[in-house]
Amino acid sequence: MTRISAAAATLLLLSTTGCVGAPPMAPAPSSGPAMAAYFDCVRDGGVAISAHRAVSALDQPENSIAAIEATGRAIPNAILELDAVLTKDRQLVLMHDDTMDRTTTGRGRVADLTLAQVKQARLKASDGALTRAAPPTLGEALDAAGRVGAIASIDLKPADGETTVDLARA
């Protein structure tokens, strides 16, 4: 299993903890979002770590529950960049590509598959190893991010012919 070295983990921890629990540099509005103070701190010289597709080690599949949980545990308050695509039956699943081919055992365009068909595929880790995990739904991913205290940054990909993702229909 590939792991973050102790020195790298310590550096990451020290670079991200400066804003954790720190008082805001500017007063946050009382009705403002809870994360406003965190981002005020980052903007005023703190550091935020973002994990592309949630991956922090090569043995993790991108956009997976395993990556979300491992990265969230290894890097406190990490921002996890996740990609979501609509299935044929209008369910949001995590997938960077338009097709299943590169990152799973599945084949074809996500937009042409139902959620049940997507869930039959198994994810491949970044190092190429096959896992037992299926691509997660956006809801499953957000639940996992919440369990480890990570910040989820979602890149929603519209279906063919659409310019936006209508979450009311998803």
C-alpha positions as CSV (number, residue, x, y, z in Angstrom):
1,M,0.0,0.0,0.0
2,T,1.3,3.4,-0.9
3,R,1.2,5.9,2.0
4,I,2.1,9.5,2.5
5,S,5.6,9.6,4.2
6,A,5.6,10.7,7.8
7,A,7.6,13.9,6.9
8,A,5.1,14.8,4.1
9,A,2.1,14.1,6.4
10,T,3.6,16.3,9.1
11,L,4.2,19.1,6.7
12,L,0.7,18.8,5.3
13,L,-0.7,18.7,8.8
14,L,1.2,21.8,9.9
15,S,0.4,23.7,6.7
16,T,-3.4,23.1,7.0
17,T,-3.9,23.4,10.8
18,G,-3.1,27.1,10.8
19,C,-6.7,27.9,9.9
20,V,-8.4,25.1,11.7
21,G,-10.3,26.6,14.6
22,A,-8.6,30.0,14.1
23,P,-10.6,33.1,14.7
24,P,-11.5,34.9,11.5
25,M,-9.2,37.7,10.5
26,A,-12.3,39.8,9.6
27,P,-15.6,39.4,11.5
28,A,-17.9,37.0,9.8
29,P,-21.5,38.0,9.4
30,S,-23.7,36.3,12.0
31,S,-25.9,34.8,9.2
32,G,-22.9,33.8,7.0
33,P,-21.8,30.3,6.2
34,A,-20.0,28.4,8.9
35,M,-16.9,27.9,6.6
36,A,-16.5,31.7,6.0
37,A,-13.9,32.0,8.9
38,Y,-11.9,29.1,7.5
39,F,-11.7,30.7,4.0
40,D,-11.0,34.1,5.5
41,C,-8.0,32.5,7.3
42,V,-6.8,30.8,4.1
43,R,-7.2,34.0,2.1
44,D,-5.1,35.9,4.7
45,G,-2.1,33.6,4.5
46,G,-3.2,30.2,5.5
47,V,-2.9,27.1,3.3
48,A,-5.7,24.8,1.9
49,I,-4.8,21.4,0.5
50,S,-6.9,20.2,-2.4
51,A,-6.8,16.5,-3.5
52,H,-7.5,16.1,-7.2
53,R,-10.2,13.5,-7.7
54,A,-9.8,12.9,-3.9
55,V,-6.6,10.8,-4.4
56,S,-3.7,11.0,-2.0
57,A,-2.1,7.6,-2.8
58,L,-1.7,5.4,-5.9
59,D,-3.5,2.5,-4.4
60,Q,-6.8,4.5,-4.3
61,P,-9.2,4.7,-7.2
62,E,-10.0,8.3,-8.2
63,N,-13.4,9.6,-7.2
64,S,-13.9,6.7,-4.7
65,I,-15.1,6.3,-1.2
66,A,-11.7,4.8,-0.3
67,A,-9.9,7.8,-1.6
68,I,-12.3,10.2,0.1
69,E,-11.9,8.5,3.5
70,A,-8.1,7.9,3.3
71,T,-7.4,11.5,2.2
72,G,-9.8,13.0,4.7
73,R,-8.0,11.0,7.5
74,A,-4.5,11.8,6.3
75,I,-5.1,15.6,5.6
76,P,-7.3,17.4,8.0
77,N,-9.8,19.7,6.3
78,A,-8.7,18.6,2.9
79,I,-10.7,20.0,0.0
80,L,-11.6,17.0,-2.2
81,E,-12.2,17.8,-5.9
82,L,-14.8,15.3,-7.1
83,D,-16.4,14.8,-10.5
84,A,-20.0,13.8,-11.0
85,V,-21.8,12.7,-14.1
86,L,-25.5,11.9,-14.8
87,T,-26.5,8.4,-15.7
88,K,-29.2,7.5,-18.2
89,D,-31.7,7.4,-15.3
90,R,-30.5,10.8,-14.1
91,Q,-28.6,9.7,-11.1
92,L,-25.3,11.5,-10.2
93,V,-22.3,9.2,-9.9
94,L,-18.6,10.0,-9.4
95,M,-16.7,9.7,-12.6
96,H,-14.2,12.1,-14.2
97,D,-14.4,10.8,-17.7
98,D,-17.6,10.6,-19.9
99,T,-16.9,6.8,-20.2
100,M,-16.4,4.0,-17.8
101,D,-13.4,2.5,-19.7
102,R,-10.3,4.1,-18.1
103,T,-11.2,3.9,-14.4
104,T,-13.5,0.9,-14.1
105,T,-14.2,-2.6,-15.5
106,G,-17.3,-1.2,-17.2
107,R,-17.5,0.0,-20.8
108,G,-19.4,2.8,-22.5
109,R,-20.6,6.3,-21.8
110,V,-22.0,6.9,-18.3
111,A,-24.9,8.9,-19.8
112,D,-26.0,5.8,-21.7
113,L,-26.0,3.5,-18.6
114,T,-28.4,3.2,-15.7
115,L,-27.2,3.5,-12.1
116,A,-27.6,-0.2,-11.7
117,Q,-25.3,-0.8,-14.7
118,V,-22.7,1.6,-13.4
119,K,-22.8,-0.1,-10.0
120,Q,-22.0,-3.5,-11.6
121,A,-18.5,-2.1,-12.6
122,R,-15.5,-2.2,-10.3
123,L,-13.1,0.7,-9.8
124,K,-9.4,0.5,-10.8
125,A,-6.9,2.1,-8.5
126,S,-4.6,4.8,-9.8
127,D,-1.8,2.1,-9.9
128,G,-4.0,-0.1,-12.1
129,A,-5.0,-2.6,-9.4
130,L,-8.6,-3.8,-9.5
131,T,-10.8,-3.1,-6.4
132,R,-14.1,-4.5,-5.1
133,A,-15.6,-1.1,-5.0
134,A,-18.3,0.2,-7.4
135,P,-18.4,3.9,-8.5
136,P,-20.2,5.8,-5.8
137,T,-23.2,8.0,-6.1
138,L,-22.7,11.7,-5.3
139,G,-24.8,11.2,-2.1
140,E,-22.5,8.3,-1.0
141,A,-19.4,10.5,-1.6
142,L,-20.8,13.4,0.3
143,D,-21.6,11.1,3.2
144,A,-18.1,9.8,3.2
145,A,-16.6,13.4,3.1
146,G,-18.8,14.3,6.0
147,R,-17.6,11.3,8.1
148,V,-14.0,12.5,7.7
149,G,-14.6,16.2,8.0
150,A,-13.4,16.9,4.4
151,I,-14.7,19.7,2.2
152,A,-16.2,18.4,-1.1
153,S,-15.7,20.5,-4.2
154,I,-18.0,19.1,-6.9
155,D,-17.5,19.4,-10.7
156,L,-20.9,18.6,-12.2
157,K,-20.7,17.5,-15.8
158,P,-23.8,18.1,-17.9
159,A,-25.2,15.4,-20.2
160,D,-24.8,15.7,-23.9
161,G,-26.7,18.6,-25.4
162,E,-27.1,20.3,-22.0
163,T,-25.2,23.3,-20.8
164,T,-26.0,22.9,-17.1
165,V,-26.9,20.2,-14.7
166,D,-30.5,20.6,-13.5
167,L,-30.2,19.3,-9.9
168,A,-34.0,19.4,-9.5
169,R,-34.3,16.7,-12.2
170,A,-31.2,14.7,-11.1
